[in-house]
Amino acid sequence: MNSKIRALGALLFTWLSAAILPAAPPRLLISVAANLRDDCEQLQSEFEASTGIAVLFNFGSTGKLAAQIEQGAPVDLFVAADAATPRRLEGQGLTLPGSFAVYARGRLALWWRADSGPDFGGLEDLARPEVQRIAIADPSLAPYGLAAEQALRTAGLWERVQPRLVFAENIAQALQYAETGNVEAALVARSLCAEGQGRWILVPAELHAPLDQALVVIRSSPRTEEARRFAEFLLGPEGRRILQSFGYGVP
């Protein structure tokens, strides 16, 4: 009997607590292209410290994140790896008017492990016979994957290396394939090339279309004001400083 009374008391306390105590404020949900994965820890820390607004990031390829938004995912802000996808959402009436902004220009890099396999001096080395597997992000989903395809085509290498390509769902997964030794090299975002984690070289920017990256506030968001504040933070001096430290150009 005593145990039943204690159980009922605990249940009543839980119900009263839920009824009386205010619920924790929901986090600002931001869908972010995977090339910004490493930047976001610092961005989150500084933004939350300066505003008190809690943030939750959802990482993925730009194409996949956009599809989620089109299907009604409860996203507040979309930070893409290109400008065309946010413009498409804007044209569909899914974004807050006037919220579109280019926040950075990315760079494409060739990354490989320093402790094993071949060494690389340029894209042309990807055609060497000892290079059996090369990872890129799926060009139909990821702007950096599309840039990788464009660079290989412009360099006259696409037909020679296409049979060796391993397509990742996003740019962070392409890097993971190279880090784990499943491929000899990967074409990835410069921002993911942490010092000391491997070797990398920049792909000449003239080999592919500019990687201008844009953001938009989602129109259906109940937190458009908080979303605007994060956008302003990313476009402001603090955000620009963090982006530049990861190798981005800023407008």
N, C-alpha and C positions, 0 to 999 in steps of 0.2 A: 504493500500500500504506500509506504513512504517513497519508494522508488517511482511509483506512478505520479505521486504528488510533485516530486522534484522534476520529473519530465514535463508535467503540465506547466509548472512554474517557469521552466526554461523556455518552453514554447511561447508562453504569454509574454515573457520578457523580450524575446526576439520580435514578436509581433508589435509590441509597444514601441520598441526601439526603431523599427522600420517606419512606424506611423509618426513618431515624434521627431526623430533625428533627420536633418535635411540630407537628401541624396547627394553623393559626390557629383560635381559638375561633369558633364560629358566631355570627353577629350575632342579636340579639333582633329578630324580625320582627314589626312592629306595623302592622296595617291601620288607616289613619286616614282619617276623613272629610275631603274636600277643603277644607272651610272652615277647617281647621287648618293648611293648607299653609304659610302665612307664619310661624306660631308655631313650627313644628317645628324650624327651624334653631337657634333659641335653646334650645328644650327639649332637643334632642339634645346641643348643645355643653355645657350645664351638667350634664345627667345623666351623660354619658360622663366628664366631668372629675371628678365627685364619686364615681362608682361604679366606673369602669373597664370598664363593660359597654358593648360596641359595639351600636349600634342601626341598623336598616334600616327605613325607612318605605315602606309601600305605600299610595298615595293613590288615592281613588276616591269614588264616591257610596256612601252608607251601604248602599243596597239591593244594589248590585253587590258590595261587599265581603262582605256577609252571605251572598250566594249562593255566593261563593268558599269561605267557611268551611263552609257546608252541604255543599259538594261535596268537602270534605276538604283544602282548601289548608292548607299547613303554617304556620299563623299562631299566634303566641304570645299576642298581646293585640289586642283589638278596641276602638278608640276611635271611637265613633259620633257622628253629629250629632243623634241623638234618643235617647230612652229605650226606646221601644217595640220597636225592632229587637233590641237586646241582651236585652230581656226575652223576645222570641220564641226567640232562640237558647238562652236559659236554660231555657225550657220544653221545648225539644227535647233537653235533656241535653248540650248541646255546650259548656257553660261550667263553669268551676270553681265549685262551690258557695260562696256567700258573697262572690264577687268583684265582683258588680254594684255600681256606685257612680255617682252623678251627679256629674260634675266641673265642669260649667259650664252657664250659660244664655246662649244666643246672641241676637243681634239681627239683624233683616233691614234692609237698606239699599237705597236706589235710587241707582245709580251711573251717571254719564255723563261723557263727555270734556269737558274745560273749553275746548278749543281749536276745537271745531266743533259744529254742530248746535244743537238747541234747548236752552233752560235749563229747569230744573224747580223748582217750589216745593212740590210734593206729588204724591201718586199720581194725583190727578185730571188732572194735566197729561199723563199718558200717553195720554189719550183725544184729545188735540189732533190735527188732521189731518196736521200735518207729522211726527208721530212714526209712522214706517212699520213699524219693527221693534223688538221688545222681547225681550230674552233672559231666560229663567228656566231653572233646572235642572228636569229631568224630575220632575214631582211623584210619579210612581210609584217613583222610585229615590232621590230626594234630599229629606230633610226640609225644607231651605230652599226647594226648589221647591214642596213642598206648602204651606209657610207663605206663599209668594208667591201661590199660587192662592187660599188662604184670605183673604189680605188684599185681593186684587182683588175677590173675591166679596163680602166684607163691605162694601167701599167702593162696591159697585154698579157696578163697572167691567168685570167679567169678560166679559160678553156683547159689550161694545163693543171690547175690546182683544184678545179671543181670536184673531181672524184674523191679528193682527200678531205673535203670539208665536212665538219661535224657541226650541225646547227643546234645552238642552244636556245632555250626559251627566252632568255634575256642576256644582257651583256655581263652581269655578275656571274651567271652560270657559265658563260664562255670562259671567263677567267678561272673559275673553279676547275674546269676541265684541264686547263694548263697547269694550275698549281698542283693538282693531284697526279700529274704525269700521264693522264689519259690521252693527251695530244701533245705534240712537240711545241706548238706555239698557238697563240690566240690573238685575234685582232679585237681590241677592247678600248674602253674609254681611258684616256690619260688620267682621269681623276681616280681610277681604281688602281693605278700603278704605284702602290706604296713603296717608299724607299726601303731597300734592303730585303724585299720579299721576292725579288727576281730581277731580271734584266729587261729593259724595254727601250724602244726607239720610237720617236714620233713618225707617223706616216705623213708625208708632205700634204699640206692642206689643199693644194691645187689638184690633187687626184680625186677629190670627191666634192659634192655640194657642201656649202657651209653648214655646220652643225649648230644652227641657232636654236636655242631652247626657250620655250615660252610657258607661261602659267595662265590659268583662268580660274576664277571663282565659280563654283557650280550654283546655278540659279536656284535649285530646289533645297539648298542647304539652309538649315535653321540658324546657322552661325556665320552668316555672310560677313558681319562686322569683324569677327575674330579672324576669319579667313583673309580679309583685306589687310589686317594688321600683320599677319605672317607674310603676305605678299610684299607689303611695304618694308618689312624687315629684310627680306631676301634681296630686295632692290636697293636697300639703303647701304650706308657705309659698313655696318657690321656684316651683313650678308655678303657684300662684294668682297670684303677682306677674306672671308672664309672661302668663298668660291675661288678667288685668285690663288689662295694657298694650295688648292687642289689642281691648279693648272688651267682653270677656265679663263677665257677672256670675258670681260663684262662690258655691257653697253655704257 
